[in-house]
Amino acid sequence: MSHRLYPWVVVRLLRPMPPVVFARFENPADAKGYVQVLKLLMPGAQFLVFFDLDQ
């Protein structure tokens, strides 16, 4: 999978460890929908969605 084609990143925050890239998506709507499902499955987890400029 090319990171250039999937610039939207879902990251899980695992303090005090570094953030973990959970998934990459082509558009922000898919990434946000994925996070909604993850929050149902893991209510205590923290996730971020962002656009990866470092490609």
mmCIF file of the N, C-alpha and C atoms, coordinates in Angstrom:
data_MODEL
# 
_entry.id   MODEL 
# 
loop_
_atom_site.group_PDB 
_atom_site.id 
_atom_site.type_symbol 
_atom_site.label_atom_id 
_atom_site.label_alt_id 
_atom_site.label_comp_id 
_atom_site.label_asym_id 
_atom_site.label_entity_id 
_atom_site.label_seq_id 
_atom_site.pdbx_PDB_ins_code 
_atom_site.Cartn_x 
_atom_site.Cartn_y 
_atom_site.Cartn_z 
_atom_site.occupancy 
_atom_site.B_iso_or_equiv 
_atom_site.pdbx_formal_charge 
_atom_site.auth_seq_id 
_atom_site.auth_comp_id 
_atom_site.auth_asym_id 
_atom_site.auth_atom_id 
_atom_site.pdbx_PDB_model_num 
ATOM 1   N N  . MET A 1 1  ? 0.849   -1.173 0.000  1.00 0.00 ? 1  MET A N  1 
ATOM 2   C CA . MET A 1 1  ? 0.000   0.000  0.000  1.00 0.00 ? 1  MET A CA 1 
ATOM 3   C C  . MET A 1 1  ? 0.897   1.238  0.000  1.00 0.00 ? 1  MET A C  1 
ATOM 4   N N  . SER A 1 2  ? 0.629   2.145  -0.897 1.00 0.00 ? 2  SER A N  1 
ATOM 5   C CA . SER A 1 2  ? 1.402   3.372  -0.989 1.00 0.00 ? 2  SER A CA 1 
ATOM 6   C C  . SER A 1 2  ? 0.849   4.413  -0.025 1.00 0.00 ? 2  SER A C  1 
ATOM 7   N N  . HIS A 1 3  ? 1.728   5.005  0.772  1.00 0.00 ? 3  HIS A N  1 
ATOM 8   C CA . HIS A 1 3  ? 1.295   6.037  1.723  1.00 0.00 ? 3  HIS A CA 1 
ATOM 9   C C  . HIS A 1 3  ? 0.793   7.269  0.992  1.00 0.00 ? 3  HIS A C  1 
ATOM 10  N N  . ARG A 1 4  ? 1.247   7.477  -0.221 1.00 0.00 ? 4  ARG A N  1 
ATOM 11  C CA . ARG A 1 4  ? 0.789   8.636  -1.001 1.00 0.00 ? 4  ARG A CA 1 
ATOM 12  C C  . ARG A 1 4  ? -0.690  8.528  -1.362 1.00 0.00 ? 4  ARG A C  1 
ATOM 13  N N  . LEU A 1 5  ? -1.159  7.314  -1.551 1.00 0.00 ? 5  LEU A N  1 
ATOM 14  C CA . LEU A 1 5  ? -2.560  7.103  -1.898 1.00 0.00 ? 5  LEU A CA 1 
ATOM 15  C C  . LEU A 1 5  ? -3.477  7.132  -0.679 1.00 0.00 ? 5  LEU A C  1 
ATOM 16  N N  . TYR A 1 6  ? -2.905  6.969  0.502  1.00 0.00 ? 6  TYR A N  1 
ATOM 17  C CA . TYR A 1 6  ? -3.689  6.903  1.732  1.00 0.00 ? 6  TYR A CA 1 
ATOM 18  C C  . TYR A 1 6  ? -3.113  7.889  2.761  1.00 0.00 ? 6  TYR A C  1 
ATOM 19  N N  . PRO A 1 7  ? -3.340  9.192  2.549  1.00 0.00 ? 7  PRO A N  1 
ATOM 20  C CA . PRO A 1 7  ? -2.705  10.187 3.421  1.00 0.00 ? 7  PRO A CA 1 
ATOM 21  C C  . PRO A 1 7  ? -3.397  10.398 4.767  1.00 0.00 ? 7  PRO A C  1 
ATOM 22  N N  . TRP A 1 8  ? -4.640  9.931  4.925  1.00 0.00 ? 8  TRP A N  1 
ATOM 23  C CA . TRP A 1 8  ? -5.348  10.130 6.197  1.00 0.00 ? 8  TRP A CA 1 
ATOM 24  C C  . TRP A 1 8  ? -4.990  9.000  7.139  1.00 0.00 ? 8  TRP A C  1 
ATOM 25  N N  . VAL A 1 9  ? -4.519  9.350  8.321  1.00 0.00 ? 9  VAL A N  1 
ATOM 26  C CA . VAL A 1 9  ? -3.980  8.382  9.267  1.00 0.00 ? 9  VAL A CA 1 
ATOM 27  C C  . VAL A 1 9  ? -4.813  8.363  10.546 1.00 0.00 ? 9  VAL A C  1 
ATOM 28  N N  . VAL A 1 10 ? -5.087  7.157  11.042 1.00 0.00 ? 10 VAL A N  1 
ATOM 29  C CA . VAL A 1 10 ? -5.709  6.976  12.347 1.00 0.00 ? 10 VAL A CA 1 
ATOM 30  C C  . VAL A 1 10 ? -4.609  6.483  13.277 1.00 0.00 ? 10 VAL A C  1 
ATOM 31  N N  . VAL A 1 11 ? -4.409  7.216  14.366 1.00 0.00 ? 11 VAL A N  1 
ATOM 32  C CA . VAL A 1 11 ? -3.364  6.913  15.330 1.00 0.00 ? 11 VAL A CA 1 
ATOM 33  C C  . VAL A 1 11 ? -4.002  6.641  16.682 1.00 0.00 ? 11 VAL A C  1 
ATOM 34  N N  . ARG A 1 12 ? -3.510  5.600  17.344 1.00 0.00 ? 12 ARG A N  1 
ATOM 35  C CA . ARG A 1 12 ? -3.957  5.334  18.717 1.00 0.00 ? 12 ARG A CA 1 
ATOM 36  C C  . ARG A 1 12 ? -2.900  5.869  19.670 1.00 0.00 ? 12 ARG A C  1 
ATOM 37  N N  . LEU A 1 13 ? -3.376  6.600  20.670 1.00 0.00 ? 13 LEU A N  1 
ATOM 38  C CA . LEU A 1 13 ? -2.480  7.150  21.679 1.00 0.00 ? 13 LEU A CA 1 
ATOM 39  C C  . LEU A 1 13 ? -2.356  6.146  22.823 1.00 0.00 ? 13 LEU A C  1 
ATOM 40  N N  . LEU A 1 14 ? -1.131  5.738  23.097 1.00 0.00 ? 14 LEU A N  1 
ATOM 41  C CA . LEU A 1 14 ? -0.852  4.768  24.155 1.00 0.00 ? 14 LEU A CA 1 
ATOM 42  C C  . LEU A 1 14 ? 0.182   5.356  25.107 1.00 0.00 ? 14 LEU A C  1 
ATOM 43  N N  . ARG A 1 15 ? -0.244  6.237  25.950 1.00 0.00 ? 15 ARG A N  1 
ATOM 44  C CA . ARG A 1 15 ? 0.700   6.881  26.858 1.00 0.00 ? 15 ARG A CA 1 
ATOM 45  C C  . ARG A 1 15 ? 1.256   5.875  27.838 1.00 0.00 ? 15 ARG A C  1 
ATOM 46  N N  . PRO A 1 16 ? 2.503   5.906  28.202 1.00 0.00 ? 16 PRO A N  1 
ATOM 47  C CA . PRO A 1 16 ? 3.562   6.836  27.847 1.00 0.00 ? 16 PRO A CA 1 
ATOM 48  C C  . PRO A 1 16 ? 4.336   6.415  26.602 1.00 0.00 ? 16 PRO A C  1 
ATOM 49  N N  . MET A 1 17 ? 3.847   5.411  25.885 1.00 0.00 ? 17 MET A N  1 
ATOM 50  C CA . MET A 1 17 ? 4.538   4.942  24.683 1.00 0.00 ? 17 MET A CA 1 
ATOM 51  C C  . MET A 1 17 ? 4.242   5.871  23.506 1.00 0.00 ? 17 MET A C  1 
ATOM 52  N N  . PRO A 1 18 ? 5.044   5.768  22.444 1.00 0.00 ? 18 PRO A N  1 
ATOM 53  C CA . PRO A 1 18 ? 4.777   6.587  21.248 1.00 0.00 ? 18 PRO A CA 1 
ATOM 54  C C  . PRO A 1 18 ? 3.440   6.193  20.611 1.00 0.00 ? 18 PRO A C  1 
ATOM 55  N N  . PRO A 1 19 ? 2.813   7.104  19.881 1.00 0.00 ? 19 PRO A N  1 
ATOM 56  C CA . PRO A 1 19 ? 1.560   6.787  19.183 1.00 0.00 ? 19 PRO A CA 1 
ATOM 57  C C  . PRO A 1 19 ? 1.764   5.666  18.165 1.00 0.00 ? 19 PRO A C  1 
ATOM 58  N N  . VAL A 1 20 ? 0.707   4.898  17.930 1.00 0.00 ? 20 VAL A N  1 
ATOM 59  C CA . VAL A 1 20 ? 0.754   3.770  17.001 1.00 0.00 ? 20 VAL A CA 1 
ATOM 60  C C  . VAL A 1 20 ? -0.171  4.061  15.825 1.00 0.00 ? 20 VAL A C  1 
ATOM 61  N N  . VAL A 1 21 ? 0.356   3.961  14.602 1.00 0.00 ? 21 VAL A N  1 
ATOM 62  C CA . VAL A 1 21 ? -0.489  4.119  13.413 1.00 0.00 ? 21 VAL A CA 1 
ATOM 63  C C  . VAL A 1 21 ? -1.363  2.879  13.309 1.00 0.00 ? 21 VAL A C  1 
ATOM 64  N N  . PHE A 1 22 ? -2.669  3.094  13.366 1.00 0.00 ? 22 PHE A N  1 
ATOM 65  C CA . PHE A 1 22 ? -3.632  2.005  13.335 1.00 0.00 ? 22 PHE A CA 1 
ATOM 66  C C  . PHE A 1 22 ? -4.058  1.687  11.907 1.00 0.00 ? 22 PHE A C  1 
ATOM 67  N N  . ALA A 1 23 ? -4.270  2.732  11.102 1.00 0.00 ? 23 ALA A N  1 
ATOM 68  C CA . ALA A 1 23 ? -4.753  2.518  9.740  1.00 0.00 ? 23 ALA A CA 1 
ATOM 69  C C  . ALA A 1 23 ? -4.539  3.774  8.905  1.00 0.00 ? 23 ALA A C  1 
ATOM 70  N N  . ARG A 1 24 ? -4.583  3.610  7.583  1.00 0.00 ? 24 ARG A N  1 
ATOM 71  C CA . ARG A 1 24 ? -4.482  4.725  6.636  1.00 0.00 ? 24 ARG A CA 1 
ATOM 72  C C  . ARG A 1 24 ? -5.681  4.664  5.695  1.00 0.00 ? 24 ARG A C  1 
ATOM 73  N N  . PHE A 1 25 ? -6.160  5.849  5.303  1.00 0.00 ? 25 PHE A N  1 
ATOM 74  C CA . PHE A 1 25 ? -7.341  5.924  4.449  1.00 0.00 ? 25 PHE A CA 1 
ATOM 75  C C  . PHE A 1 25 ? -7.150  6.956  3.352  1.00 0.00 ? 25 PHE A C  1 
ATOM 76  N N  . GLU A 1 26 ? -7.928  6.792  2.307  1.00 0.00 ? 26 GLU A N  1 
ATOM 77  C CA . GLU A 1 26 ? -7.880  7.704  1.163  1.00 0.00 ? 26 GLU A CA 1 
ATOM 78  C C  . GLU A 1 26 ? -8.594  9.016  1.454  1.00 0.00 ? 26 GLU A C  1 
ATOM 79  N N  . ASN A 1 27 ? -9.650  8.963  2.274  1.00 0.00 ? 27 ASN A N  1 
ATOM 80  C CA . ASN A 1 27 ? -10.400 10.199 2.553  1.00 0.00 ? 27 ASN A CA 1 
ATOM 81  C C  . ASN A 1 27 ? -10.743 10.292 4.042  1.00 0.00 ? 27 ASN A C  1 
ATOM 82  N N  . PRO A 1 28 ? -10.997 11.506 4.517  1.00 0.00 ? 28 PRO A N  1 
ATOM 83  C CA . PRO A 1 28 ? -11.229 11.708 5.957  1.00 0.00 ? 28 PRO A CA 1 
ATOM 84  C C  . PRO A 1 28 ? -12.519 11.073 6.467  1.00 0.00 ? 28 PRO A C  1 
ATOM 85  N N  . ALA A 1 29 ? -13.529 10.972 5.630  1.00 0.00 ? 29 ALA A N  1 
ATOM 86  C CA . ALA A 1 29 ? -14.800 10.390 6.083  1.00 0.00 ? 29 ALA A CA 1 
ATOM 87  C C  . ALA A 1 29 ? -14.620 8.917  6.458  1.00 0.00 ? 29 ALA A C  1 
ATOM 88  N N  . ASP A 1 30 ? -13.853 8.178  5.677  1.00 0.00 ? 30 ASP A N  1 
ATOM 89  C CA . ASP A 1 30 ? -13.590 6.772  5.993  1.00 0.00 ? 30 ASP A CA 1 
ATOM 90  C C  . ASP A 1 30 ? -12.806 6.649  7.295  1.00 0.00 ? 30 ASP A C  1 
ATOM 91  N N  . ALA A 1 31 ? -11.823 7.517  7.483  1.00 0.00 ? 31 ALA A N  1 
ATOM 92  C CA . ALA A 1 31 ? -11.014 7.487  8.705  1.00 0.00 ? 31 ALA A CA 1 
ATOM 93  C C  . ALA A 1 31 ? -11.873 7.782  9.928  1.00 0.00 ? 31 ALA A C  1 
ATOM 94  N N  . LYS A 1 32 ? -12.736 8.774  9.841  1.00 0.00 ? 32 LYS A N  1 
ATOM 95  C CA . LYS A 1 32 ? -13.590 9.136  10.975 1.00 0.00 ? 32 LYS A CA 1 
ATOM 96  C C  . LYS A 1 32 ? -14.598 8.030  11.285 1.00 0.00 ? 32 LYS A C  1 
ATOM 97  N N  . GLY A 1 33 ? -15.134 7.394  10.253 1.00 0.00 ? 33 GLY A N  1 
ATOM 98  C CA . GLY A 1 33 ? -16.049 6.272  10.459 1.00 0.00 ? 33 GLY A CA 1 
ATOM 99  C C  . GLY A 1 33 ? -15.357 5.106  11.144 1.00 0.00 ? 33 GLY A C  1 
ATOM 100 N N  . TYR A 1 34 ? -14.118 4.852  10.768 1.00 0.00 ? 34 TYR A N  1 
ATOM 101 C CA . TYR A 1 34 ? -13.328 3.790  11.382 1.00 0.00 ? 34 TYR A CA 1 
ATOM 102 C C  . TYR A 1 34 ? -13.107 4.083  12.869 1.00 0.00 ? 34 TYR A C  1 
ATOM 103 N N  . VAL A 1 35 ? -12.812 5.336  13.184 1.00 0.00 ? 35 VAL A N  1 
ATOM 104 C CA . VAL A 1 35 ? -12.596 5.720  14.582 1.00 0.00 ? 35 VAL A CA 1 
ATOM 105 C C  . VAL A 1 35 ? -13.883 5.550  15.385 1.00 0.00 ? 35 VAL A C  1 
ATOM 106 N N  . GLN A 1 36 ? -15.017 5.845  14.808 1.00 0.00 ? 36 GLN A N  1 
ATOM 107 C CA . GLN A 1 36 ? -16.292 5.661  15.521 1.00 0.00 ? 36 GLN A CA 1 
ATOM 108 C C  . GLN A 1 36 ? -16.490 4.202  15.906 1.00 0.00 ? 36 GLN A C  1 
ATOM 109 N N  . VAL A 1 37 ? -16.175 3.298  15.000 1.00 0.00 ? 37 VAL A N  1 
ATOM 110 C CA . VAL A 1 37 ? -16.300 1.864  15.293 1.00 0.00 ? 37 VAL A CA 1 
ATOM 111 C C  . VAL A 1 37 ? -15.282 1.450  16.351 1.00 0.00 ? 37 VAL A C  1 
ATOM 112 N N  . LEU A 1 38 ? -14.053 1.942  16.232 1.00 0.00 ? 38 LEU A N  1 
ATOM 113 C CA . LEU A 1 38 ? -13.028 1.607  17.224 1.00 0.00 ? 38 LEU A CA 1 
ATOM 114 C C  . LEU A 1 38 ? -13.425 2.078  18.616 1.00 0.00 ? 38 LEU A C  1 
ATOM 115 N N  . LYS A 1 39 ? -14.048 3.238  18.715 1.00 0.00 ? 39 LYS A N  1 
ATOM 116 C CA . LYS A 1 39 ? -14.472 3.755  20.021 1.00 0.00 ? 39 LYS A CA 1 
ATOM 117 C C  . LYS A 1 39 ? -15.571 2.889  20.640 1.00 0.00 ? 39 LYS A C  1 
ATOM 118 N N  . LEU A 1 40 ? -16.402 2.269  19.803 1.00 0.00 ? 40 LEU A N  1 
ATOM 119 C CA . LEU A 1 40 ? -17.405 1.335  20.320 1.00 0.00 ? 40 LEU A CA 1 
ATOM 120 C C  . LEU A 1 40 ? -16.741 0.064  20.835 1.00 0.00 ? 40 LEU A C  1 
ATOM 121 N N  . LEU A 1 41 ? -15.727 -0.408 20.117 1.00 0.00 ? 41 LEU A N  1 
ATOM 122 C CA . LEU A 1 41 ? -15.035 -1.634 20.495 1.00 0.00 ? 41 LEU A CA 1 
ATOM 123 C C  . LEU A 1 41 ? -14.057 -1.434 21.652 1.00 0.00 ? 41 LEU A C  1 
ATOM 124 N N  . MET A 1 42 ? -13.462 -0.241 21.724 1.00 0.00 ? 42 MET A N  1 
ATOM 125 C CA . MET A 1 42 ? -12.473 0.075  22.762 1.00 0.00 ? 42 MET A CA 1 
ATOM 126 C C  . MET A 1 42 ? -12.803 1.438  23.373 1.00 0.00 ? 42 MET A C  1 
ATOM 127 N N  . PRO A 1 43 ? -13.814 1.495  24.249 1.00 0.00 ? 43 PRO A N  1 
ATOM 128 C CA . PRO A 1 43 ? -14.296 2.784  24.757 1.00 0.00 ? 43 PRO A CA 1 
ATOM 129 C C  . PRO A 1 43 ? -13.241 3.620  25.489 1.00 0.00 ? 43 PRO A C  1 
ATOM 130 N N  . GLY A 1 44 ? -12.257 3.003  26.097 1.00 0.00 ? 44 GLY A N  1 
ATOM 131 C CA . GLY A 1 44 ? -11.260 3.748  26.840 1.00 0.00 ? 44 GLY A CA 1 
ATOM 132 C C  . GLY A 1 44 ? -10.083 4.231  26.020 1.00 0.00 ? 44 GLY A C  1 
ATOM 133 N N  . ALA A 1 45 ? -10.001 3.814  24.774 1.00 0.00 ? 45 ALA A N  1 
ATOM 134 C CA . ALA A 1 45 ? -8.859  4.157  23.921 1.00 0.00 ? 45 ALA A CA 1 
ATOM 135 C C  . ALA A 1 45 ? -9.019  5.567  23.340 1.00 0.00 ? 45 ALA A C  1 
ATOM 136 N N  . GLN A 1 46 ? -7.870  6.189  23.034 1.00 0.00 ? 46 GLN A N  1 
ATOM 137 C CA . GLN A 1 46 ? -7.863  7.517  22.420 1.00 0.00 ? 46 GLN A CA 1 
ATOM 138 C C  . GLN A 1 46 ? -7.276  7.413  21.015 1.00 0.00 ? 46 GLN A C  1 
ATOM 139 N N  . PHE A 1 47 ? -7.949  8.045  20.055 1.00 0.00 ? 47 PHE A N  1 
ATOM 140 C CA . PHE A 1 47 ? -7.518  8.016  18.664 1.00 0.00 ? 47 PHE A CA 1 
ATOM 141 C C  . PHE A 1 47 ? -7.470  9.424  18.094 1.00 0.00 ? 47 PHE A C  1 
ATOM 142 N N  . LEU A 1 48 ? -6.584  9.612  17.138 1.00 0.00 ? 48 LEU A N  1 
ATOM 143 C CA . LEU A 1 48 ? -6.493  10.862 16.386 1.00 0.00 ? 48 LEU A CA 1 
ATOM 144 C C  . LEU A 1 48 ? -6.586  10.545 14.900 1.00 0.00 ? 48 LEU A C  1 
ATOM 145 N N  . VAL A 1 49 ? -7.208  11.456 14.153 1.00 0.00 ? 49 VAL A N  1 
ATOM 146 C CA . VAL A 1 49 ? -7.239  11.373 12.693 1.00 0.00 ? 49 VAL A CA 1 
ATOM 147 C C  . VAL A 1 49 ? -6.525  12.603 12.178 1.00 0.00 ? 49 VAL A C  1 
ATOM 148 N N  . PHE A 1 50 ? -5.552  12.402 11.287 1.00 0.00 ? 50 PHE A N  1 
ATOM 149 C CA . PHE A 1 50 ? -4.867  13.562 10.731 1.00 0.00 ? 50 PHE A CA 1 
ATOM 150 C C  . PHE A 1 50 ? -4.384  13.269 9.321  1.00 0.00 ? 50 PHE A C  1 
ATOM 151 N N  . PHE A 1 51 ? -4.061  14.349 8.608  1.00 0.00 ? 51 PHE A N  1 
ATOM 152 C CA . PHE A 1 51 ? -3.553  14.268 7.251  1.00 0.00 ? 51 PHE A CA 1 
ATOM 153 C C  . PHE A 1 51 ? -2.025  14.219 7.337  1.00 0.00 ? 51 PHE A C  1 
ATOM 154 N N  . ASP A 1 52 ? -1.429  13.181 6.776  1.00 0.00 ? 52 ASP A N  1 
ATOM 155 C CA . ASP A 1 52 ? 0.011   12.973 6.849  1.00 0.00 ? 52 ASP A CA 1 
ATOM 156 C C  . ASP A 1 52 ? 0.714   13.745 5.749  1.00 0.00 ? 52 ASP A C  1 
ATOM 157 N N  . LEU A 1 53 ? 1.328   14.854 6.110  1.00 0.00 ? 53 LEU A N  1 
ATOM 158 C CA . LEU A 1 53 ? 2.050   15.686 5.137  1.00 0.00 ? 53 LEU A CA 1 
ATOM 159 C C  . LEU A 1 53 ? 3.450   15.153 4.850  1.00 0.00 ? 53 LEU A C  1 
ATOM 160 N N  . ASP A 1 54 ? 3.954   14.317 5.721  1.00 0.00 ? 54 ASP A N  1 
ATOM 161 C CA . ASP A 1 54 ? 5.310   13.798 5.586  1.00 0.00 ? 54 ASP A CA 1 
ATOM 162 C C  . ASP A 1 54 ? 5.312   12.558 4.702  1.00 0.00 ? 54 ASP A C  1 
ATOM 163 N N  . GLN A 1 55 ? 5.181   12.788 3.401  1.00 0.00 ? 55 GLN A N  1 
ATOM 164 C CA . GLN A 1 55 ? 5.115   11.655 2.479  1.00 0.00 ? 55 GLN A CA 1 
ATOM 165 C C  . GLN A 1 55 ? 6.302   11.648 1.590  1.00 0.00 ? 55 GLN A C  1 
# 
